[in-house]
Amino acid sequence: MDAILFLLFATLAVGCGINLVVQTHPISSALSLVGVMGSLAVLYLLLGAEFMAAAQMIVYAGAIMVLFVFVIMLLNAGAETRKARSKLALPLGAAGLFALLAILIFSVQALLPRTDPVRFGAFTGGTAKAIGQKLFTEYLLPFEVTSVLILIAILGAVVLARKEI
């Protein structure tokens, strides 16, 4: 049952990710990103990381997506306009994509060591205590740098949306 749920929600996450890139309207893209975040939360649950799944839904699918939608509405971004495409863009892009995927697959198989297969529910590092200890000891600087970057992004959006008097 775990493998079926994993395949279902992994496929949903990839589908929503593709839809995120393909959409022309920013609000539709933001909703697709919520689908990706929800699918990732279910994948965390399957691994036994309940706290990480709850944080994923509350912080990312909730707060960050509200922030994204607020910034999109603040900037008054409309739908993209399609431009004329080159006839060579699609075949060359598809060939480049397949070449990139082949290189990535080869690199991952050749460079990364073999590991034990994943056992669903065997992960014990997803508790609030384990995450808190790692976050406030080993990863304190990246955590604080990320918060400063988010603050800079918000200020940049406000400056861009400000109307000249």
C-alpha positions as CSV (number, residue, x, y, z in Angstrom):
1,M,0.0,0.0,0.0
2,D,2.9,2.4,0.8
3,A,4.4,1.9,-2.7
4,I,1.1,2.7,-4.3
5,L,0.6,5.8,-2.3
6,F,4.2,6.9,-3.0
7,L,3.7,6.4,-6.7
8,L,0.4,8.3,-6.7
9,F,1.6,11.3,-4.8
10,A,5.0,11.4,-6.5
11,T,3.2,11.4,-9.8
12,L,0.9,14.2,-8.5
13,A,3.9,16.2,-7.4
14,V,5.6,15.9,-10.7
15,G,2.4,16.7,-12.6
16,C,1.7,19.8,-10.5
17,G,5.4,20.8,-11.0
18,I,5.0,20.6,-14.7
19,N,1.7,22.5,-14.6
20,L,3.5,25.2,-12.5
21,V,6.0,25.9,-15.3
22,V,3.5,25.6,-18.1
23,Q,0.8,27.9,-16.8
24,T,0.6,31.5,-18.2
25,H,-1.3,33.0,-15.3
26,P,0.7,33.5,-12.0
27,I,-2.2,32.6,-9.7
28,S,-2.7,29.3,-11.5
29,S,1.0,28.6,-11.1
30,A,0.8,29.4,-7.4
31,L,-2.0,26.9,-6.9
32,S,0.0,24.3,-8.7
33,L,2.8,25.0,-6.3
34,V,0.3,24.3,-3.4
35,G,-0.4,21.0,-5.1
36,V,3.4,20.2,-5.1
37,M,3.7,21.2,-1.4
38,G,0.7,19.0,-0.4
39,S,2.1,16.0,-2.3
40,L,5.4,16.5,-0.6
41,A,3.7,16.6,2.8
42,V,2.1,13.2,2.1
43,L,5.4,11.8,1.0
44,Y,6.9,13.0,4.4
45,L,4.0,11.2,6.2
46,L,4.8,8.0,4.3
47,L,8.4,8.2,5.5
48,G,7.3,8.7,9.1
49,A,8.2,12.3,9.5
50,E,4.9,13.7,10.8
51,F,6.3,16.9,12.1
52,M,8.0,17.7,8.8
53,A,4.7,17.0,7.0
54,A,2.8,19.3,9.3
55,A,5.4,22.0,9.0
56,Q,5.3,21.6,5.2
57,M,1.6,22.2,5.1
58,I,1.5,25.0,7.6
59,V,4.6,27.0,6.6
60,Y,4.9,26.4,2.9
61,A,1.4,25.5,1.6
62,G,-0.1,28.0,4.0
63,A,2.0,31.0,4.9
64,I,4.5,31.1,2.0
65,M,1.8,30.6,-0.6
66,V,-0.3,33.4,1.0
67,L,2.8,35.6,0.7
68,F,3.3,34.6,-3.0
69,V,-0.4,35.3,-3.8
70,F,-0.1,38.7,-1.9
71,V,3.0,39.7,-3.9
72,I,1.4,38.6,-7.2
73,M,-1.7,40.7,-6.5
74,L,0.5,43.6,-5.2
75,L,2.4,43.6,-8.5
76,N,-0.8,43.2,-10.5
77,A,0.7,40.6,-12.7
78,G,-1.5,39.4,-15.5
79,A,-1.3,36.4,-17.8
80,E,1.7,36.0,-20.1
81,T,1.4,36.8,-23.7
82,R,2.7,34.1,-26.1
83,K,5.2,35.2,-28.7
84,A,6.0,33.6,-32.1
85,R,8.2,30.5,-31.7
86,S,11.0,29.3,-33.8
87,K,10.3,26.0,-35.7
88,L,13.6,24.6,-34.4
89,A,12.9,25.4,-30.7
90,L,10.8,22.3,-29.9
91,P,13.0,19.6,-31.6
92,L,16.2,21.1,-30.3
93,G,14.7,21.6,-26.8
94,A,13.5,18.0,-26.7
95,A,16.8,16.7,-27.8
96,G,18.6,18.8,-25.2
97,L,16.2,17.6,-22.5
98,F,16.9,14.0,-23.3
99,A,20.6,14.6,-23.4
100,L,20.5,16.3,-20.1
101,L,18.4,13.6,-18.5
102,A,20.8,10.9,-19.9
103,I,23.8,12.8,-18.4
104,L,22.1,13.2,-15.1
105,I,21.1,9.5,-14.8
106,F,24.6,8.4,-15.8
107,S,26.2,10.8,-13.3
108,V,23.9,9.7,-10.4
109,Q,24.4,6.0,-11.0
110,A,28.2,6.3,-11.5
111,L,29.1,8.8,-8.8
112,L,26.7,8.1,-5.9
113,P,27.3,5.0,-3.8
114,R,24.7,2.2,-3.5
115,T,22.5,2.5,-0.4
116,D,19.9,0.4,1.3
117,P,16.4,0.7,-0.1
118,V,13.9,3.0,1.7
119,R,11.8,1.4,4.3
120,F,8.6,3.4,4.8
121,G,8.1,4.5,8.4
122,A,11.7,3.7,9.5
123,F,12.9,7.4,9.5
124,T,13.3,8.7,13.0
125,G,14.8,12.1,12.3
126,G,11.5,13.9,11.6
127,T,10.5,14.6,15.2
128,A,10.3,18.2,16.5
129,K,13.2,17.6,18.9
130,A,15.5,16.2,16.2
131,I,14.7,19.0,13.8
132,G,15.0,21.7,16.5
133,Q,18.4,20.5,17.6
134,K,19.7,20.4,14.0
135,L,18.1,23.7,13.1
136,F,19.4,25.7,16.0
137,T,22.9,24.1,16.2
138,E,24.3,22.9,12.9
139,Y,22.0,24.9,10.5
140,L,21.5,28.2,12.4
141,L,23.4,30.4,9.9
142,P,21.6,29.1,6.8
143,F,18.3,29.4,8.6
144,E,19.0,33.1,9.5
145,V,20.3,33.9,6.0
146,T,17.1,32.4,4.5
147,S,15.0,34.7,6.7
148,V,17.0,37.7,5.6
149,L,16.6,36.8,1.9
150,I,12.9,36.4,2.3
151,L,12.7,39.9,4.0
152,I,14.8,41.4,1.1
153,A,12.4,39.8,-1.5
154,I,9.4,41.3,0.3
155,L,11.0,44.7,0.4
156,G,11.9,44.4,-3.3
157,A,8.3,43.5,-4.2
158,V,7.0,46.5,-2.3
159,V,9.5,48.9,-4.0
160,L,8.5,47.5,-7.4
161,A,4.8,47.9,-6.7
162,R,5.1,51.4,-5.2
163,K,3.4,54.0,-7.3
164,E,5.3,57.2,-8.0
165,I,3.7,60.3,-6.6
